[in-house]
Amino acid sequence: MGSSGAGIVAISTVLVLVFLSAAQVAGGKVVSTEAPAGQPGYTDFTKLSILPKQKILEMKPGDVVEFQVKVRNREEASVVLEPRIVVMPFTESILEEEWISVTPARAEVEPGGTQSFKVVVSLPEDVETGYYSAQLAFTNETLGYLPGLPRAVNALNLNIRVWREPAVRITPTFIYDRVEAGGSYTYEVEVENTGEEEVTLKPRFGAEEYSRCRGFGCPGELKEEWVSITAPERVAPGGKATVVIRVDIPDAARGRYEGRIDLGVEDPARASYDRWWKVVTLSLEVWQQPASPYEKSFTVGEGVKAVRIEIGTVTRELGMPRYRKADAGEVGFLVTLVSPGGEESKPEPVRRSIKERVDLGTWYLPPWETASRGIYVVQSSEYRVEYTLRAPEPGVWKIRIMPVNTSNFEYSVVLE
């Protein structure tokens, strides 16, 4: 929590500096921040109600968006409003004033009256993708929070995210699999170039700057020496390429491991700071088929007519498409019962059941990935088997359970 709080403070500080510096560029009257005697804050400014106070737009190059801003005069005298654009400095993308027009350019508003302004945002066709910020100030008053860094008092904050349809599509970007220690596994990632320019591929393993989890409870680090990557150097316009990822699991590996692969591809339609889209996360749960079964004793008393045993396993898909080995085999259990006299028997199941939870899969996949994988996604699978022992001998019994092709199970013994 400590690191998160520090991050929030840092972000807030940056935003304050951006807005204050922008107002400084606009110039105008600076309102004193010193509170009059007996007053909790400053009052020496024109009192206006602006609705909305903030506007966030998502636009593509060439788009035109129009919206209304209503300004209410809360003063006891008429107020003259002359809206102007204040460009935010110190941001990655600088907005041009000519992209925004406001009408009327001047308006006198009577006490208690409301004036509507039409704002039109027109982006040029060649604008770069990114985030743009500006203020629409209705008076020339500014507030000096910090020396030399005033901000507009009566203003609408405008934020614009400029984006384009992605030209490079990657499927999938998350791979989860349950693998066996000592095995080798191969996964394929498809890179499609729908743009008009050739793109290059330079995949690298170990993109640690994208890792989010550290410390207790986090998965182990997938080692670079376990992974080999094969990929073409280029993807032609309108073409597709396959990145082959091979993972060799050591015999001693246990538990869950996670690693990331940066495909090293650039998309002309994406901003330079947008990097997560080209990272493939590989999450592997490593297990080993046990050499000996699980064993547990239970007592059967006098008068028990039957013993019902139920064993089940649940496989969760973590909400993501899952790769499976073609030779993974069928999930099952080898069950042995040992009577009080030491006689072993292998009961036959009286019932088997399979249950799956299926999601339509559209809540986390982009449209192109949904189409390639199909709309139905299995989120969890449950397999259960039931045994019945009639007229059991009183005494201490033993049950031995050997799981097959599953890394977890639960069981119950019911005396009837």
Steps between C-alpha positions, in 0.01 A plus 500: 500500500793729568622492142152554360445804716828649386395449140174685555675793663745522212224500239299764684804726520560473128140589420510806723818621335356449152180692563667779691769554240240512224316779673824689536544494123155657462584782736231716656395604848648298784264446794652518848507169691528672837177457695344815653492513879252246634446343155607143414597573137514741207193681360642766268395353163201494264257233612387284209349153473638307201333184377671275417815587688700234317467341156680184390494410130626202301553599138668378183695721259254699287217468752277794591323509837255764618373552855333769712629675811262691727630782718280646775570843651480482879597862551263789579626695198531422131813315390670513160632161386768470231595132469856419396706185457787445742739233369655270759880513492730223629283224350617235255263621227435872447152604387469775237258784577359502145357151555237647734238764425257653752185699424395755596842663537360750750189509716362716776311300761255665738490414874362146540501449123646210301690512172559200274817471294549266207842335492619330182815286503636426151809279472719509188556178305871493580475547878711257701346257745533590867343695783431873466385746766368856504287734707206699374518810722202737519672780698858623520522433874761256624572351840857498632533170681879516470725800425511554125259213432143634489203314347176614342222535754195472273587239241398169348774238492515325161684170450520331160630154426588470132511142373497298180383151413792271586689372198676216685293233670645237735320179595516396780669736742447271800594132511413286801572131517539219750820319412695207637852524640756369252274561197543721193217717370451712191268799466421717199420870489357651182600851393279656233588820315187669366682823417664629187857494631735211571568439870799332662507237774770493766366280780689488827435307818508653846313829462538565873381859471151362436492284813248602764534238775779491754546314827290246689212340312638587156590236241859392453708648222500306175868459416636624169700178450174305499360697207595520132325726248487468122349774283539660156664841487221674306126491442385630162198730463186287516706201610526275803793352689529232766721534804589156640574480873656180635525441874709218653395439861775370733435183696532686831253779416191528721220754539396792281740695279444813296701682236445760229608529141524837329443433130695813411248610238396861442155605386482833313146544634603482866673753720864431587423470872228239439702181541285242682319394183813334358586298812406132522462367855587134553360349821575134570386278784758223539407168657629142505311173491550357853672163541281388791128554576340718764392282798245564774337283767134505606301297752184307418282429802244229567174537308646692203327367189704677234796731444470759226824654371510801267817639342519812282737750343448854371712665233473878484590685182569839664260663255743457210529267202713206603748291307484127564742224413364275227623197701385627839270199542171463679460614857425216741578324828636156592325401822590218735312400818669300778272313740565465876645155424748639247321384185537742206227567243456736208136615493325581175341846466122509524476852351715749311415864434658787305405865549637808323448873542488663156532874432431675171852638525436852375569688825878474487587428136535753218269434201768340283604260777138406570450412134815289483429298815125462483243660722476221761773494765514235772582671830497194725462123467386262771535120494344277769482127556299307763553157659271298731609226742208281614485323842849607606688311770519700827843631589772729364512526121753672277440682174782561254452755222740542211411809290557472125561811286380741767685708757219524758203304630253480785318203642230407749417178686136469609386221733136398450 
